[in-house]
Amino acid sequence: MTSAVYGDLRAAPKVSVVMPAYNAAATLQASMDSVLGQSHRALELLVVDDCSRDASLALAEAAAQRDCRVVPIRQPRNAGVAAARNLGIEAATGEIVAFLDSDDTWHAGKLERQVAHMRASGTQVSYGAYRRVDERGRVLSQVLPPARVRHADMLKSNRIGNLTGAYDRRLGEVRFQRIGHEDYVFWLELVRRAGQALRIPDPTPIADYLVRDGSLSGNKLRAAGWQWRIYREIERLDPLRSGWYFAHYASNALLKRH
């Protein structure tokens, strides 16, 4: 299929995949394998180790010995996931950037489908459907975002799962901020710049998101506080508009099945 879409592999755009890792030895290998096993072969995998105390860095270095597309990067100090992703972005050499955390996985055709759709549609920000799975691999639910989102839509609820998102670097340099919902803030800015983002039309999931018990995303009260801060401090909305969007956010949060 790749040859049919792209012809010569050298014509395929290079995708830089940024993967932060911190004490992720239990899951890192599977996450890396899901990237390296992509049918879209023109990629680099930037594994940014955030000063892990386990074998995460050694696993990344061993993978680099087997596959030259793997680029292990060691943070000089433990600085958190936002800083790790930013270091990966700064080291990236591809035309397109995508993200995968070290406990999530991609389905084999994820990048091929995504890059083909970006080329065909001209979209600069792309995302797709994904599955939520537990630590035993059981599927909890499937997330199918809207086919198109604009900045105003994103203010009501985050529609782009970070593990499915990809963007064209011609949009300019964007960085993750060290704030709650840093993924959301990042994609908010990219959608603002692009004008819109498009979902891969095929609703088949392209990735698996690992749901852990006691995760930060499971703390609803804390997440609500982060959301309000984003409206007031990042988006600089007045209290009335902040409240209007927050009502939509709360409504969407209640409708989600977790």
C-alpha positions, -999 to +999 in steps of 0.1 A: +000+000+000+028+024+008+043+021-027+008+028-042+004+060-022+039+074-023+057+056-051+094+057-042+099+056-004+123+086-008+093+107-018+075+099+015+076+128+040+097+120+071+078+118+103+096+127+136+080+107+165+086+122+199+084+097+228+091+109+264+101+082+288+104+081+326+108+048+344+089+032+316+109+000+312+078-022+316+060-007+286+087+012+265+097-017+243+061-023+231+056+014+224+088+016+204+080-015+185+046-001+175+064+029+159+092+009+143+067-015+129+048+012+110+040+006+073+052+042+067+089+036+071+102+071+066+105+081+103+127+088+132+119+078+168+132+103+193+131+086+227+137+113+253+146+097+287+138+121+316+165+107+339+149+074+345+161+052+374+152+020+356+164+005+323+144+029+300+175+045+286+193+012+281+162-001+262+163+029+239+200+026+233+196-011+225+168-003+200+191+023+184+217-004+178+192-025+160+175+003+141+192+035+130+159+054+130+159+054+169+175+084+185+180+081+223+181+115+240+190+119+277+176+148+296+203+165+317+179+165+347+144+153+355+122+181+341+089+165+334+070+154+303+066+189+287+103+196+288+110+161+274+086+166+245+101+200+238+136+185+237+124+160+212+108+186+190+140+206+190+160+175+178+134+165+152+144+166+115+112+154+099+086+174+080+058+161+102+058+157+140+038+131+159+038+120+196+034+087+214+039+082+252+060+053+264+030+033+276+007+038+246+009+020+212+001+027+176-016+003+151+006-006+122-010+016+095-014+047+117+012+069+100+005+057+065-032+065+068-025+098+085+002+111+061-019+100+030-049+120+044-028+150+052-014+151+017-048+145+000-067+170+021-040+196+026-046+196+064-017+207+086-031+192+118-044+156+118-058+132+144-078+100+145-099+076+165-083+055+192-091+029+218-089+031+256-075-001+271-067-012+306-034-027+319-046-062+309-052-051+273-090-051+276-107-025+255-127-001+277-141+022+250-134+036+216-130+074+211-142+088+178-136+125+176-155+149+153-144+149+117-133+185+119-125+209+147-117+246+148-103+266+177-137+275+191-146+238+191-114+229+209-122+255+236-154+235+244-135+202+248-102+187+237-109+166+206-074+156+197-059+126+215-022+134+217-012+099+207-031+103+174-021+139+166+003+149+139+012+183+125+031+199+096+061+218+108+054+246+084+029+258+110+059+271+130+075+263+163+052+254+191+062+241+225+046+224+254+040+245+285+045+231+319+008+233+330-020+209+336-035+197+303-003+206+285-013+184+256-046+203+252-028+237+253-004+225+227-031+214+202-052+245+209-024+266+196-017+245+166-054+245+156-055+282+161-026+286+136-039+261+111-075+273+112-088+238+116-078+202+121-092+171+103-097+136+115-087+107+094-120+098+076-118+061+084-132+057+119-111+026+125-089+033+156-052+040+149-038+038+185-044+024+220-043+046+250-034+029+283-057+039+312-041+034+346-058+035+379-052+068+398-039+086+367-038+124+368-065+126+340-088+107+364-089+135+389-119+154+377-117+183+402-081+190+395-087+188+357-116+213+361-092+237+378-066+233+350-093+240+324-104+272+341-068+284+343-063+277+306-093+299+297-082+328+319-044+327+318-035+310+285-064+320+262-070+352+282-108+350+279-129+373+301-149+357+330-181+356+310-166+338+280-146+316+303-177+306+321-196+299+288-168+276+275-164+260+309-201+250+309-195+233+276-164+216+289-182+203+320-211+191+299-188+172+276-169+158+305-201+144+320-210+128+287-178+110+283-177+074+295-147+065+316 
